[in-house]
């Protein structure tokens, strides 16, 4: 803001007016005194009557006052000269100060212009920086939204996968339970068949023992007949008791042979029936799951069935471990998925 550096004019004018007035009055008094002195010398006779009443002391007093006034005039003249010098110096200083003021004003204007330019540049730089930050924040927000949607899709897929695996696990558990029940029934049937087979084998052994005893008896009877023939000599009539006994023994031997043959045939039929019964029972038990498994179990022994059962248990254990691992991963990383949302 421009400051007024001018010297107050009213002070200078008042001082000058006072000085001029005082000088004017002093000059007037000097002129009057000179006039009075010259008038006395020239017109002494005529003025004696006019100034007869003025004493010498009054004249001296007037002269003293005049000298004082002259000194005052001289002082006033010196003062006026000093005032003029001071006025000139003041004007010079004022001109210098005004020039400096204009220079400072120009510097201030240039400084303001530079400051405005720097402010405009800073504002432009800050606007560009703000725009870049906003773009980066927008891109980051979009990336976060994309990641959130991707994670939501992955979580949904994991939920579906967990549900599917859970259903599959439940189904396999149910199948395993049903298979275990069927296997238990098959074991019971196998045990029954084994018991029947053991009984049939015992019966067969018994029949073989009876057959062997009958054969031994027949051999002994044949030897006894030969011995009797050799002892008796010629052939006995058919009506003799020995002949009748021999015929009975031959008939009994034939009956025992026939009976042994019938028992062997019955044993073979019983074994075939037991085998057929076991196969049919296994098929009937396993028809609910898969025919291929039933066909495989037809040729499996008990050890093979146990190995297959253990493999099935191991597979179910691995599946359960995988489901538990997936659930634990979801609980640790996405606990919000397990929260129940209000309807």
C-alpha positions as CSV (number, residue, x, y, z in Angstrom):
1,X,0.0,0.0,0.0
2,X,1.4,3.4,-1.0
3,X,2.3,5.6,2.1
4,X,2.2,9.4,2.0
5,X,5.8,10.7,2.7
6,X,5.0,14.4,2.0
7,X,6.1,17.0,4.6
8,X,3.0,18.7,6.2
9,X,2.5,21.9,4.3
10,X,0.5,23.7,6.9
11,X,3.5,23.7,9.3
12,X,5.8,25.2,6.7
13,X,3.2,27.8,5.6
14,X,2.5,28.9,9.2
15,X,6.2,29.2,9.9
16,X,6.8,31.2,6.7
17,X,3.9,33.5,7.4
18,X,5.0,34.2,10.9
19,X,8.5,34.9,9.7
20,X,7.4,37.2,7.0
21,X,5.0,39.0,9.3
22,X,7.7,39.5,11.9
23,X,10.2,40.7,9.3
24,X,7.7,43.1,7.9
25,X,7.0,44.6,11.2
26,X,10.7,44.9,12.1
27,X,11.4,46.6,8.8
28,X,8.5,48.9,9.4
29,X,9.8,49.8,12.8
30,X,13.3,50.4,11.4
31,X,11.9,52.6,8.7
32,X,9.9,54.5,11.2
33,X,12.9,55.0,13.5
34,X,15.0,56.1,10.6
35,X,12.3,58.5,9.5
36,X,12.0,59.8,13.0
37,X,15.7,60.3,13.3
38,X,16.1,62.1,10.0
39,X,13.1,64.2,10.7
40,X,14.6,65.4,13.9
41,X,17.9,66.4,12.4
42,X,16.3,68.2,9.5
43,X,13.3,69.6,11.1
44,X,14.6,70.1,14.6
45,X,12.9,73.3,15.1
46,X,9.5,72.2,13.9
47,X,9.6,68.9,15.8
48,X,10.8,70.2,19.1
49,X,7.3,71.1,19.9
50,X,6.0,67.7,18.7
51,X,8.5,65.6,20.7
52,X,9.2,67.9,23.5
53,X,7.5,65.6,25.8
54,X,9.7,62.6,24.8
55,X,12.6,62.0,27.2
56,X,16.1,60.7,26.6
57,X,15.3,57.5,28.4
58,X,12.4,56.8,26.2
59,X,14.7,57.2,23.1
60,X,17.2,54.9,24.6
61,X,14.5,52.4,25.4
62,X,13.3,52.6,21.9
63,X,16.8,52.2,20.5
64,X,17.3,49.2,22.7
65,X,14.1,47.7,21.5
66,X,15.1,48.5,18.0
67,X,18.4,46.7,18.5
68,X,16.5,43.8,19.9
69,X,14.2,43.8,17.0
70,X,17.2,43.9,14.6
71,X,18.7,41.0,16.3
72,X,15.4,39.2,16.1
73,X,15.2,40.0,12.5
74,X,18.7,38.7,12.0
75,X,17.8,35.6,13.9
76,X,14.7,35.3,11.9
77,X,16.7,35.7,8.7
78,X,19.1,33.0,9.9
79,X,16.2,30.9,11.0
80,X,14.6,31.4,7.6
81,X,17.8,30.4,5.9
82,X,18.0,27.3,8.1
83,X,14.4,26.6,7.4
84,X,15.0,27.0,3.7
85,X,18.0,24.6,4.0
86,X,16.0,22.2,6.0
87,X,13.2,22.5,3.5
88,X,15.6,21.8,0.6
89,X,17.1,18.9,2.4
90,X,13.6,17.7,3.3
91,X,12.5,17.9,-0.3
92,X,15.7,16.1,-1.4
93,X,15.1,13.4,1.2
94,X,11.5,13.3,0.2
95,X,12.4,12.8,-3.4
96,X,14.9,10.1,-2.4
97,X,12.3,8.5,-0.2
98,X,9.7,8.8,-2.9
99,X,12.1,7.2,-5.4
100,X,12.9,4.5,-2.9
101,X,9.2,4.1,-2.3
102,X,8.5,3.7,-6.0
103,X,11.4,1.2,-6.2
104,X,10.1,-0.7,-3.2
105,X,6.6,-0.6,-4.7
106,X,7.9,-2.0,-8.0
107,X,9.8,-4.7,-6.1
108,X,6.7,-5.4,-4.1
109,X,4.7,-5.7,-7.3
110,X,7.3,-8.0,-8.9
111,X,7.4,-10.0,-5.7
112,X,3.6,-10.3,-5.7
113,X,3.7,-11.3,-9.3
114,X,6.4,-14.0,-8.6
115,X,4.4,-15.1,-5.6
116,X,1.2,-15.3,-7.7
117,X,3.1,-17.3,-10.3
118,X,4.6,-19.6,-7.7
119,X,1.2,-20.0,-6.1
120,X,-0.4,-20.7,-9.5
121,X,2.4,-23.3,-10.2
122,X,2.0,-24.8,-6.8
123,X,-1.8,-25.0,-7.2
124,X,-1.4,-26.5,-10.6
125,X,1.2,-29.1,-9.2
126,X,-1.1,-29.9,-6.3
127,X,-4.1,-30.2,-8.6
128,X,-2.1,-32.6,-10.8
129,X,-0.9,-34.5,-7.8
130,X,-4.4,-34.7,-6.4
131,X,-5.7,-35.9,-9.7
132,X,-3.0,-38.5,-9.9
133,X,-3.7,-39.6,-6.3
134,X,-7.4,-39.8,-7.1
135,X,-6.7,-41.9,-10.3
136,X,-4.5,-44.2,-8.3
137,X,-7.0,-44.5,-5.5
138,X,-9.7,-45.2,-8.1
139,X,-7.6,-47.9,-9.8
140,X,-6.7,-49.4,-6.4
141,X,-10.4,-49.3,-5.4
142,X,-11.3,-51.0,-8.7
143,X,-8.6,-53.6,-8.2
144,X,-9.9,-54.2,-4.6
145,X,-13.4,-54.6,-5.9
146,X,-12.2,-57.1,-8.5
147,X,-10.3,-59.0,-5.9
148,X,-13.3,-58.9,-3.6
149,X,-15.5,-60.3,-6.4
150,X,-12.9,-62.9,-7.2
151,X,-12.6,-63.9,-3.6
152,X,-16.4,-64.0,-3.3
153,X,-16.6,-66.3,-6.3
154,X,-13.9,-68.4,-4.9
155,X,-15.6,-68.5,-1.5
156,X,-18.9,-69.5,-3.3
157,X,-17.1,-72.2,-5.2
158,X,-15.5,-73.4,-2.0
159,X,-18.8,-73.5,-0.3
160,X,-20.3,-75.4,-3.2
161,X,-17.2,-77.7,-3.2
162,X,-17.5,-78.2,0.6
163,X,-21.2,-78.9,0.3
164,X,-20.5,-81.4,-2.5
165,X,-17.7,-83.0,-0.6
166,X,-19.9,-83.1,2.5
167,X,-22.7,-84.8,0.6
168,X,-20.2,-87.1,-1.1
169,X,-18.7,-87.9,2.3
170,X,-22.1,-88.5,3.8
171,X,-23.0,-90.7,0.8
172,X,-19.8,-92.6,1.0
173,X,-20.2,-92.9,4.8
174,X,-23.7,-94.3,4.2
175,X,-22.4,-96.6,1.4
176,X,-19.6,-97.6,3.7
177,X,-22.1,-98.3,6.5
178,X,-24.3,-100.3,4.1
179,X,-21.2,-102.1,2.8
180,X,-20.1,-102.9,6.3
181,X,-23.6,-104.2,7.1
182,X,-23.6,-106.2,3.9
183,X,-20.1,-107.4,4.6
184,X,-21.1,-108.4,8.0
185,X,-24.0,-110.3,6.6
186,X,-21.7,-111.8,4.0
187,X,-19.4,-112.8,6.8
188,X,-22.3,-114.3,8.7
189,X,-23.4,-116.2,5.5
190,X,-19.8,-117.2,4.9
191,X,-19.5,-118.5,8.4
192,X,-22.7,-120.4,8.0
193,X,-21.5,-121.7,4.6
194,X,-18.2,-122.6,6.2
195,X,-20.0,-124.4,9.0
196,X,-22.2,-126.2,6.5
197,X,-19.1,-127.0,4.5
198,X,-17.4,-128.3,7.6
199,X,-20.4,-130.4,8.4
200,X,-20.6,-131.6,4.9
201,X,-16.9,-132.4,5.0
202,X,-17.4,-134.2,8.3
203,X,-20.3,-136.1,6.8
204,X,-18.1,-136.9,3.8
205,X,-15.3,-138.0,6.0
206,X,-17.8,-140.1,7.9
207,X,-19.1,-141.6,4.7
208,X,-15.6,-142.2,3.5
209,X,-14.8,-144.0,6.8
210,X,-18.0,-146.0,6.5
211,X,-17.1,-146.8,2.8
212,X,-13.6,-147.8,3.8
213,X,-14.9,-149.9,6.6
214,X,-17.4,-151.5,4.2
215,X,-14.7,-152.1,1.7
216,X,-12.5,-153.6,4.4
217,X,-15.4,-155.7,5.5
218,X,-16.0,-156.8,1.9
219,X,-12.4,-157.7,1.6
220,X,-12.5,-159.7,4.8
221,X,-15.7,-161.4,3.7
222,X,-14.2,-162.2,0.3
223,X,-11.1,-163.7,2.1
224,X,-13.4,-165.5,4.5
225,X,-15.4,-166.9,1.5
226,X,-12.2,-168.0,-0.2
227,X,-11.0,-169.6,3.0
228,X,-14.3,-171.4,3.5
229,X,-14.3,-172.6,-0.1
230,X,-10.8,-173.9,0.2
231,X,-11.7,-175.6,3.5
232,X,-15.0,-177.1,2.3
233,X,-13.7,-178.3,-0.9
234,X,-16.4,-178.7,-3.7
235,X,-19.0,-176.0,-4.1
236,X,-21.8,-176.0,-1.7
237,X,-25.4,-176.1,-2.8
238,X,-27.1,-172.8,-3.0
239,X,-29.5,-173.8,-0.4
240,X,-26.8,-174.3,2.3
241,X,-26.7,-171.7,5.1
242,X,-23.2,-170.7,4.1
243,X,-24.3,-170.0,0.5
244,X,-27.2,-168.1,1.8
245,X,-24.9,-166.1,4.1
246,X,-22.5,-165.4,1.3
247,X,-25.3,-164.2,-1.0
248,X,-26.5,-161.9,1.8
249,X,-23.0,-160.6,2.2
250,X,-22.7,-160.0,-1.5
251,X,-26.0,-158.2,-1.6
252,X,-25.0,-156.2,1.5
253,X,-21.7,-155.3,-0.2
254,X,-23.6,-154.2,-3.3
255,X,-26.0,-152.2,-1.2
256,X,-23.1,-150.6,0.6
257,X,-21.4,-149.7,-2.7
258,X,-24.6,-148.3,-4.0
259,X,-25.1,-146.3,-0.8
260,X,-21.5,-145.1,-0.9
261,X,-21.9,-143.9,-4.5
262,X,-25.2,-142.2,-3.5
263,X,-23.4,-140.5,-0.6
264,X,-20.6,-139.3,-2.9
265,X,-23.1,-137.9,-5.3
266,X,-25.1,-136.3,-2.5
267,X,-21.9,-134.8,-1.1
268,X,-20.9,-133.4,-4.5
269,X,-24.4,-132.0,-4.9
270,X,-24.3,-130.5,-1.4
271,X,-21.0,-128.8,-2.1
272,X,-22.2,-127.4,-5.4
273,X,-25.4,-126.2,-3.7
274,X,-23.3,-124.5,-0.9
275,X,-21.1,-122.8,-3.4
276,X,-24.1,-121.7,-5.5
277,X,-25.8,-120.5,-2.3
278,X,-22.8,-118.5,-1.2
279,X,-22.4,-116.9,-4.6
280,X,-26.1,-116.1,-4.8
281,X,-26.2,-114.6,-1.3
282,X,-23.1,-112.5,-2.1
283,X,-24.8,-111.3,-5.3
284,X,-28.0,-110.5,-3.5
285,X,-26.2,-108.6,-0.9
286,X,-24.1,-106.5,-3.3
287,X,-26.6,-105.9,-6.1
288,X,-27.5,-102.6,-4.3
289,X,-24.0,-101.0,-4.9
290,X,-22.3,-102.2,-8.1
291,X,-22.4,-105.4,-10.1
292,X,-18.7,-105.2,-10.8
293,X,-17.9,-105.3,-7.1
294,X,-20.1,-108.4,-6.8
295,X,-18.3,-110.0,-9.7
296,X,-15.0,-109.2,-8.1
297,X,-16.1,-110.6,-4.8
298,X,-17.2,-113.9,-6.4
299,X,-13.5,-114.8,-6.8
300,X,-12.2,-113.2,-3.6
301,X,-11.2,-115.0,-0.5
302,X,-11.8,-113.8,3.0
303,X,-8.3,-112.2,3.2
304,X,-8.9,-110.3,-0.1
305,X,-12.2,-109.1,1.3
306,X,-10.5,-107.8,4.4
307,X,-7.8,-106.0,2.3
308,X,-10.5,-104.4,0.2
309,X,-12.4,-103.3,3.3
310,X,-9.2,-101.8,4.7
311,X,-8.6,-99.9,1.5
312,X,-12.1,-98.5,1.6
313,X,-11.6,-97.4,5.1
314,X,-8.3,-95.7,4.2
315,X,-10.0,-93.9,1.3
316,X,-12.8,-92.6,3.5
317,X,-10.2,-91.5,6.1
318,X,-8.3,-89.5,3.5
319,X,-11.6,-87.9,2.3
320,X,-12.5,-87.0,5.8
321,X,-9.1,-85.5,6.4
322,X,-9.4,-83.4,3.2
323,X,-12.8,-82.1,4.2
324,X,-11.6,-81.2,7.7
325,X,-8.6,-79.4,6.1
326,X,-10.8,-77.4,3.8
327,X,-13.2,-76.5,6.7
328,X,-10.2,-75.4,8.8
329,X,-8.8,-73.3,6.0
330,X,-12.2,-71.6,5.5
331,X,-12.5,-71.0,9.3
332,X,-9.0,-69.5,9.5
333,X,-9.1,-67.3,6.3
334,X,-12.8,-66.6,5.7
335,X,-14.6,-66.7,9.1
336,X,-17.2,-64.3,7.8
337,X,-18.5,-67.0,5.4
338,X,-19.6,-69.1,8.3
339,X,-21.6,-66.2,9.9
340,X,-25.4,-66.6,9.6
341,X,-26.8,-63.6,7.9
342,X,-30.2,-62.3,9.1
343,X,-33.0,-62.6,6.6
